[in-house]
Amino acid sequence: MTRLSDFPRDEAVYVGTIRSPVSRGSIVSMSLPHLPRDYRSITADDIPGARVMAAQGARVPVLASGRVSYRGEPVALIVGPDKRKVAEAIALTRVRVEEEPADYSFESCDSSRVVASDSLESGQVEAALKSAARIIEGDYRVGPQDHYYSEPQGSAAAFDYDKLVVFSSTQWPFHVRDSVAATLGVGKNEVIVRPTILGAHLDGKLWYPSLLACHAALASMLCGRPALLLLTRPEDFLYTTKRSPILASYRAGLDESGRLVAIDARIMINAGAYAPFAQELASRSVRSATGGYACPNVRISARAVRTDLPPMGAFVGLGTGPMNFAIERLVEDCAAAHELDPSEWRSANAAARGDATLGASLKRAVPYDALATRLLAISDYPRKRSSFELIRKRRADPSTAPGYGIGLAFGHQMAASTFGRDGADVPSVEVTLSKDSTLTIRTSMSPGSRSTMDIWKKSAAASLGLQPSSVLIQEPSTDAVPDSGPGTLSRNVSVVTKLIETACAGLASKRFREALPITVKKALRARSSKAAPESPLEDASWGSAVVELELDPVDGLPAVRGIWLVVKAGRILSNDAVIRAMKHDAAAALGLCLGEHLDLSHGPADLDALRRYHLPRIKDAPKIVVDFLDDDTDPRGIGELAYALIPPAFANALSQALDLPWNTLPLGNFDHPFGDR
């Protein structure tokens, strides 16, 4: 089964969700209609095992009991063989809640709502700011966004003899297994999770699929029949996780030549209800706040705030993308203040070998100059920017926008997330060479894309002198693969590819000394928290981007004319596949800038917000050019780079076209230029 919608419907019951009508309060009562035979309700009192689910530092109720923490929180389930009748019963159900004032704000709050924090400080920030020749300040905001999956989320469950088999579109199959087993009060070996197709998940399927799997599993166990829970598109949009909104407030001190002497950054993160991944978001935001630039005096703090919105959290990069937007907008302001070319400013301030801005010395300089040399040539950035600057400065009417802009951005993708420290969720890979020279790779981390699958196959085949067609990747069912922790865009290439190569090297050493089949298992050695510190920039993938746009003379909307990307991510194993993936990501990232606006500052989304939420159409994408700086180092991840680079490059171009700084994305008060969905 590739999609949940393909789940066999014979004998199955459908699962519908009764939800909280308010954002905060105490449940007073729930009134259910008369349910026909073969239909039933499920509440927290019916759960045979744990009533709360562990979710990366948070405890999320499987079904709310006593209190509700966001509008749409699951309170009960209705289960029955007719999907229409289940929906009718839900519509007739009344949940009475003693409503309390809800708080959706996060940009300032008292300490009682702070659920996670992190900080980094080095040097003498206040002294450096006082002595700085110039201080640049800015508030940079990145709003919430929906993952908008090709198929709405859901789950299915059915018994296969004495095992409960759960079908789930998840990045973390073993988290689903463990959560379901705990909820049902059974052993982990009594639950098997078989992941369905992930699609473009944007790191949004890390923990929420586990909650839906618990609901489907409860229905299957209590009814003794296969159960299918498939959210509608409105349910998925209104009640599942979104990207955490972020406010990053910066003060940067510059010397007479324009070099950074101090950065003071305060980061506020809206974590929503329960706040899964809040600590991860705070920590990665801190480690991304200075980008690839050197600064001797740094003070960065990040706080994740609980609000009465549906759970916020992971999006591509888990906080690194919004921070790259913030630092790259700050960089542009710094260059403008000293009337320096933005590329020259970046070159002068790029972190060199030995730089310790983030606490540990860099072993290698960041590759800005190498990337810029290629990027500026293929995009014609210097000439275009000079022309657009002349238009901006010499326009006859200063009250009108110049109308033309070209923006530059530089950034990185961390080598891997911090999962796996001190032995927790350590990625692992198992490879088996059979008698017919077929190589099977087993890991619970789904490739996520065809390009990643091609990289894994080519890497393994090259190590053993095989054809890629003879390499098989085992479906990541929890009864057939090792527990490798969560799959994310930053791990699947950079971590798993290296493990595959290491395992294949071990297999090659045994190949002609032992009888086939031979199996070798390799796991990433967890980095101890007591180990010597290492810069977050080590072994990162790097990229730079240029976006060119102009404002429509009739309606004033920004129309993107071209995107250029240059990437340095180690050895490229499949040029065509990687270029296709990067072009797709660049078009999607542009959509995050232009049309996907969602305002949650006054409360959770409604159906009008869904109707206004516009997605880009790939056929409307501008010209996109992708190039690589190939080298002989290990392949590294690229799945997050376009999402880190395109938004700031776009905002920098828009700032030039408007002749005013644009520090907020998505645009919001611009109508989207892509047309209707």
N, C-alpha and C positions, 0 to 999 in steps of 0.2 A: 504494500500500500504506500503510495507516494504522497497523497494528500488526505487530510482528515475527511474531506467531503467524499472520498472513495470508500469510507468505512461501510461494510455490509449492513444494510438496514433490516434484514430479516431477523425477527425476534428481538430487535434492539428497542430499548426505551430511550426517549429523548429527555435531556436534562435542561431545565430552564432555571433562571436565577431570580429570586426575590431580593430586591435591593433597598438600601436605606433611601428614604426620600429627602433626607436633610444631610448637611455636612458635619454636624456635631450634636451629640445629645445622648440621652438614655432611652432605651427601648422600653415602652410602657406595655404594649400588647401587639399581637399580630392576629388578624382575623382572616382565616382561610375559607374559601368557598367549599361546598360539599364536593369531594373528589370521587369520581366513579371508580368502579372496580378496576384493578390493575394500575391505578394512579396512587401516588403517595407524596407526602411532603417529607423533607429532611431538614432538621435543625441541628444546632450544636449539641443538643441533648442526645441525638442519635449517633454521634461520633463515638466509635468504640475505643479509639486510641487518643492520641494527642489532639487537643483542640486548637493549638497554635502551631504555626509552621516557622521553622528557623529559615531566615532569608538573609544571609550575608550581613550579620550584625543586627538584624531586626527580628521581631517576633510578630508574625502576621496571623490574625485569627483565620482559621479555615472557614468558619461561619461566625459572624459577629453574634455575641451574646451579652446582653446587658447594656453595652455602649456601642455607638457607631462613631467612626472617625472621618468619614468622608461620604459625600453623596454618591450613591451607587455601590456602596460596600455590600458584599453578599451577606444576607441575613438568613436565607433559607433556600432550599431547592424544591422544585416541583418536578416529579419524574413520571413519565407515562408513555404509552406506545404511539400516541398521536401528537405530532409536533404542534398542530394548530390548537388542540385542546389544552396542551400544556401552556401555551401562550395565553389562552383565554383565562385559565385559572390564575395565572400570575397577574393578569390585568384586574381580576376581581379581588385580589388579596389586598388587605389594608394593613400597613405597618404604622402604628402610632409611636411617635418619638417625642419625648420632652426636649424640645430643641434648645440648644445653647448658642450663644454668639460664636460665630466662626471667625477664624483669623486666617486670611490668605496672604498676609504680608510677610516679607522675608528680608527686605533690604535693611531694616533695623528691627531689633527685637530684644527682649530680655533674655537672660541666660537660661531660663527654664525651658525655652524652646530650642536651644542649641543641642543637637543630638550627636554631632561629630565636629571635630576641629583638628587643624594641623597648622604648623607654623615653621618658618625658617628665618634665621637672623644671623648675619655675619657683618663684621665691620662696625663702623660708627655712623649710622644712618643720619641721625639728627645733625651731627657736626658736619657731615658731608653736604647735606641739604642747605645748611646755613652758609657754607662757603661756596656753593655752586654759583656759576655765572648766570645760569638760567634755570628756572623750574617749570616743567611742563606737567599739567594736571589733566586728568580726563576720567570720566565715568563711562564704562563700556558695558553694554547690556546685550545679552543673548537670550531670547525668549524660549518658551517651551515649544516643542514640536513633536508631532506624532510619528511613529515608525511606519504607519500605514502599510501593513503587510499585504501581499498579493491575495492571501486568503486570511480572513479574520481568525483570531486565535481560538483554540478549543482543545479538546482532548477526547479520547475514546478509551474504553476499558472492556475487557471480556475475559472470562476464565478459559484457560486451556488446561484441562484436567485440574490439577491442584495448584496451578500457578495463575496469578492474575496478570494478564498482559495489558500494559498501558501504552497507547499510541499518543505521541506528543511531538509537536514541532518545537524542539527545544535545543538550546546550545549546551545544556547541562543535563544529560540523561541520568546521571547518578544522583543528582539533586532531586530530580523527579522521583526516582526509585525510593530514595531515603525518606522523602516527604510523604509519599503515599503509604509506605510501610508504617511509618510512625502514626499517621492518621488512622489507619485501619487496625493498629495494634498487632501487627504481624511481623515476622522476621523479614529482613531485607531480601533473603533468598527466595521468598515467596512471591516477589514482585519482579516482573521483567518489563523493561521499558524499551520500546522499539520506536526510535525517532522517525518522524515523517519529514518530508521535504522542508528545509528551512526557508529558502528564498532569501530575498534581501532583508535581513533581520535588523541591521544597524545596531547590533548589540542590545536589542530590546527583548530577547527571549532567554534571558539568563535565569530569572527566578519566577516570573509570573506564570509560565506554563505549568509549574509545579502546583500552584494553587488550583488551576483548572483541572489538572490531573487528579488532585485529591477529590474534587467534586464528582468527576466521572467515576472514579474508583468507588467512592461511597455509594453512588447510585447502583453500580453493577453489583457490589457486594450485598447491599440491603434488598435489592430486587431479584437477585439471582439471575440476571440477564445481561447481555451486552448493553453498554450505555454509551451514548454519544452526546457530547456537549459541544456545540459550535456557536460561538457568539455571532450575532448579527453585526453588520458593519457599524451601525450606530453604537451598539454596546462596546465594540472594540475601541472605537474612537473616544467615547465618553468616559470609560471606566478603567481602561488598562493604562500602563505606565507611559509617561512622556519624558522627553528630555528635561532635566532640571533647569529651570531658568537661573541665570547667573548674572550678578552685578560685580564687576571688577573695577575698583577705584584705585587709580595710580597717581603717585607723585614721582616724577623723575628729575634728578638733578644732573645738569650737564656742565662741563667745563667750557672754556672759551672756544675750544676747537670743535665742540659738539659731542665729545665723548661722554658716555655715561659715568657718573661718579656715585650715584645713589638711586635706588629704586625702593619705594615704599608702596606696597600693594595690600589692599584689603578686599577679600573675596567673600561674597555672600551667596549661598546656594539654597534654592528652594527644594527641599527634599520631599515635600508632600507628607502624606500620612505614613506612619510606621518607618519610613526612611531606610529601606534596604539600600545597600551600597553607599550610604552616606559617607562613611569613613574613607572608602576608596575614592570617591569623588573629591573629597577635601584634600586628601594626600596627593592625588595626581594633579589637582589644580595648582597646589603649591609648587610642585616640581616642574610645572610647565609655565609658570608665571613670568619667567625671564626669557623664554624662548631659547634661541641659540646665541644669546648675546652675553658679553662679559660686563660685569659690574662689581666693583670692589666692596660696595656697601649695600646690603640687601636686607629688607625686612618684609616678609610676606606672611599674611595670616589668612586662613580660610575657615569659614564656619558654615556648617550645614544646618538648616533650620527646619523644624517640623512645622507644617501648616495643615490646614483642614481641606486640602485638595487630595484627589486620588494620588497614590504613590508616584512620585517622580523618580528619576534615577538615570540609569545607564542609557547612553546614546553613543554613537560612534566615538571611540576614544575615551569614554568615561571621564569627561571633563577637560580633556586636553584641547579639543577643538575650540570651545569658547575662549579658553585662555590664549590660544594662538591668535584668535581674532583680536583680543584685547591688546596683546603686546605688539602685534603688527600695526594696529591703528595708532598706538602710542609712538611707535618707531616713526611712522609717517609724520606725526605731529612734531617730533623732535627734529627730523630733517628739515621740515618746513620752517621751524623757528630759527634755524641757523642758515636758511636759504641754501641748503645742500641738496645735491641730487640724492634721492632716496636709496639708490643702489650703492652709491659711494658711502653714505652714512652706514649702511648695513655692513659693508666691507670693513670699515674702520672699527666697528664695534663688535664684529663677530668673535665668538669665543675661540681663543687660540689654545694650543696644547699647553697643559699645565694650569689652565684657568680653573678657579675654585669657586665660582659664583654660587653653585648649588651645594657647596660643602666638601666635595671631593675633587681632586685634580683630574682634569681631562687627559686621557692618554693620547688623543688625536684631536687636532683642530676641527671645528665644524667646517663642512665643505662649501661655504657660501660662495667663495670666489669661483670655484670650478663650476658650480651650478649656474651662477650668474653669467659667466662667459658664454655658455651655450644658450641660456634662456634669452639674454638680451639680443643675441644674434638672430635667433629664429623668430622672435616676436617683433623685432625692430623697435624695441621699447625706447631707447635713447632718442631716436629721431621723432617718434610719435609724441613722446612726453614733452619734448622741447616745443613742438608745434602746438600742442594743446595748451602749454603754459603761455605761449604768445597770445593765443586766442583769449585765454582767461584774463591776462593782464591788459590787453589792448581793446577789449570789447567796448563798443560805444556807450552802451547803457549798463552801468554796474549793477542795476537792480534786476537785470535778467541773468539767468544762468548761462555760463559759457557753453554748456551743452556737450562737451567732449571730454572724455577722461580715460586714462589708462593707469592701472594699479598693479603694484608688485607686492608679493608676499613670499616669505621664507619660513620654513618650519620643519618639524620632525614628527615621526611616529616612534614612540618608545618601543624598545625591543620586545617587551612583554609586560603584562600587568604584574602586580605584586602577588598574585595568587601563587602559592607554592612555597612561601617562606616558612621556614621551620617545619617542613614536612607536610603542610596542609595542601591538599589538592594539587599534588605534584604531577605534572604532565608525564605520561609514559606511553611507550609505543612497543608493540610486539610484532615481529616479522617471522614468517615461516616460509622456508623454501621446500617445496614438495618434490616428489620423485619425477614429476613431469616438467620440472623447471618453472613451475608457476610460483610466484612470490605473492604472499598474502600479507597485507598490512592491517594491523588491528589497533585502533585507538578510539576512545569515546568522543574525541573532538571531530565533529563533522567537517569535511573540507569547506563547506559553505558556498563554494563556487566551483565551476568547472576549471577555471584557471588554477586555483589552488590544488585541485585534484591532479591536474596535468603536471604541476610542479612536483608533487609528491611522487607520482609515477616515474617521471623522468629522472628524478634524483635517485630513487631506489634502483632503477634499471641501470643507470650509469655506474653505480657502485658495484654491481655484480655482472656487468657485461650482458644484460638482458635487453629485450625489446620492451618498450613501455606497455605494449599490448599484453604482455605476459604478467603484468603486475595487477593484482586485484586489491581493492580497498574494501575490507569487511564492513558490512552495514553495522553501525555502532549500537547494536542491541546490547543491553547491560549483561546478558548472560553469555556474550561471546567476545567482549573486548575488555581490556583493563580500564580501571577508573583513572581517567586522565584529567579530571577536573573540568572546569568550564572552557568551552571554546569561545574565543573572542577574536576580533579582527587583528589584534596585535599579537596573538599567540600562534595562530594556525600555520603561518608560514615560518616566522622567525624561530619558534620553538620546535614545532613538530618536524619540520624539514630537517633540522639538525639532528633530532633524535632518530629519524629514519636513516639518515646517513651513518650515524654512529652504530645503530643496530645492524645495518647491512655490512658495515666494516667488520663487526664481530662475527657475522654469519659467514663472510668471505674467508675469514681465518679458519673456520671449521669445515668449510664446504667440501674439501677434498680429503679430510681426515676423519670425518664421521659419516655415518650412513644417513641418507635422507629419509624422512623429513627432518629438518633442523629448525628449531625455534630459538630466537634470541629476543630478550626483553631489555629495554633500556628506559631509564627514568631520569628526568632532569634532577640533578642534585640540588636540593633546596638550599638556597642561600640563607645562612643563619643570620639572625638579627645581631649576633655578636661579631660577625665578620667585619673586616675593614670596610668603610663606606665606599661606595662606587657611584660615580656621577650618573644621574638618570639619562644623560645624553650618550653614554657609552653604547656602542652597537645599535644606535638608532638608525632608522631610515630617514633620509633627508630629501627635501624637495623644495622647489620654488615655482611660482606661478605668476603669470601676467594675465589680467583680464582687461579687455578694451570694450568700451561702451559709448553710446551717445544717447542723449535725451531726445525723444520724439518731439519735433517742433510743434505738433498739434496738441497732443495730450500730456506731454512732459514726462512720459514713462521712460525708464531706462531700458534700452535695447542693447543686449550684449552682442558685439560683433565678432569677438574671437577670444579663445582661451588657449594659453600655451602653458605646458607643464614640463618640467625637467626633474627627473627623479634619480637619486643615488641610493640603491637598495641592495647592493651586493650583486652576486651573479644572477643574471636573468636567464631562466631556463626555458621560457616559452614567450618569445617576444610578442607574437600576434595575440596570444591569449591575454597577456598582461596589458597590452595597449588597449584591447577591447574593454577590459575591466576598468582601466583608468578613465577611458572616455565615458563609460557609463557612470562611474562615480562622479566625474566632473559635472556631467549634466544633472545628476541628482543633487549634488552640492549646490549648484546654481539655483535649483528649485527651492532649496532651504533659504536662500537669500531673498528670492523674489515673491513667492506666492504662499508659502506655508506659514501664514500668520495665525497665531492663536493667543488671545488675550485672556489670561487667567487671574489677572490682578484683582478682579472683583468677584471671583467665584469660579466654580468648575464650568467646563464647556457645556453648551447645549446644542440642539440640532441645528440651529442657525449657524453656529460656529463650524459644524461639519459641512454645511452647504457652502460656506465661504472659504473653506480650506482647499486651496487649489494646488494641484500637483503639476509638475512640468511634464510635458509630453516630449519624448525623446526626439520625435521628428522636428520639433521646434528648436532643438538645441543649436547653438551657433557652431562655427568651425572650431574644432578642438584638435590641437596638435600635442602629441606626447612624445617625449624623447627621454633617453636614459644615459646616465654615465655608468657604463658597465665596468665591473672590476671582478677580481677573482676571489672576493671574500664570500662568506656564506650568504645565501639568499635571506633577505629580511622582509618583513611585512610591508605592504603598501596599501592595505585596505582602508586605512584611516587618512592617508595623506591628502587626497582630493578634498575631503571634508574639513581638513585643517587649513588648506591653502586657498581654496576658491573664495570662501566668505570674506577674509580680510582683503584679498586682492580686489574683489568686487567693491567692497566698501571704500577702499582707497581710490579706485577709479571713479566711483560715484562722488566722492568728496571733491575731486578735481572738477568733475563735470558740473557740480552745483556751486563750487567755490565756497563750500562750508563743510565742516567736519561731520561725517555721518558715523555715529558711534553706536548704532542700534541695529540689530538684525533679529528676525526678518524685517523687511521694510515697514510693514504695517500700514502706513497711510498712503502707500503707493498701491494702486490696483496692479494685479499681476499681468505680465505681458504674454503669458503662454496660452491664453484662451481657456475655455471651459474644460473640465476634466472629462 
